[in-house]
Amino acid sequence: MRLWLVVLGAAVGTYALRVSFVTLFGRLDEVPPRVKRTLAFVPPAVLAALVVPELVLDGEALAISLSNHRLLAGLVAAVAAWYTEDMLVTVVVGMSALYALSLVP
């Protein structure tokens, strides 16, 4: 029962937070420039929060070395993303690099 109460509480909290932003920005004619600049950083921050732990952690241990194939493939993919600015190319290059590195003993 406690688990369902936690899930329900999280759902209500998330809904309330989203509704508060919709209500706040619904009353404004225009979103302030400072808020727009700040919100521009949300997608990269969320992506980094999701991707970086998978690249630098091995279980619970920090694994920053040349033997970490995921980290090396991630760096190759980051370079591809920087040069091409194309998501499909980035994914293909990153996965190809990870596959190639997995073949190296």
N, C-alpha and C positions, 0 to 999 in steps of 0.2 A: 504494500500500500504506500509505503514511504517513497518508493521509486516513482510511482505514478504521480504523487504529489510534487516531486521534484520536476518531473517532465512537464506537468501542467503549469507549475510556477515559471519554468523557463519559457514555455510557450507564451504565457500571458506577458511576461517581461519583454520578450522579443516583440510581440505584437504592440505593446504599449510604446516601446521605443520607436518603432516604425511609424505608428500613427501620430506620435508627437511631432516627428519631422514633417510628415505630410501636412499636418494641421498648421505647423509653424510656417512652412514655405507656401502653403495655400493662402495665408493671410498677407504675405508679402507680395508686392508687385514684381520684384526682381530679387534674385538671390544675390547677396552682397559679394563683391569681387573677392574679398578675403576668404569667404567661405568656399567659393568656387576654386580658388587656388589650393586651399587646404584639402578639399574633396578630391582634387586631381591626384593626390598622393595615396589615396585609399587602395585602388586596384594594384599598384606595384607593391604596396606593403602587404596586402593579403597574399599575393602570389609569392612573395619572398617568404612569408611565414609558413606557407604550405610546402614550398620546394626546398628551401635551405636545410631544414632538419633531415630530409631524405638524402641530401647530398653529403652532409658532413657528419652524420651520426651512423654508427654501426651498433645497433642495439641501443644501449645507453651510453656507449663510450664515444668520445670524439675521435673521428678518424680522418684527420687531415694529413694525407701522405700520398705519395705517387702510387701506392698499391690500392688506393680507393678508386675503383673503376667508375663508380657513379659520379664522384666528384670530377674526375677528369672528363668524362662525357658531358657533364653539366657545363664545364668550362668551355668545351668545344661548342656546345649548343649556344652558350651565351655569346661567343664570338660570331657564330652564324647569325644569331638574332640581331646583333649589333650591325653587321654589314648588310644583311638582306632586308631586315624589318618585315619578314614574312614568317608567319606562324608555322605553316606547313613545312617550309624549308628547315626551320629551327627544329621541329619535332623529328623530321627524317634524319637530319644531320646528327642530332643528339642520340637517337636510337641506333643509328648506324655506328656511331662512335662507341656506344656502350656494347653493342654486339661485337665489334672488332676487338675491343679491349677484353671482352670475356674470353676470346680465343687465345689471348696471350697468357702463358702460364704464370 
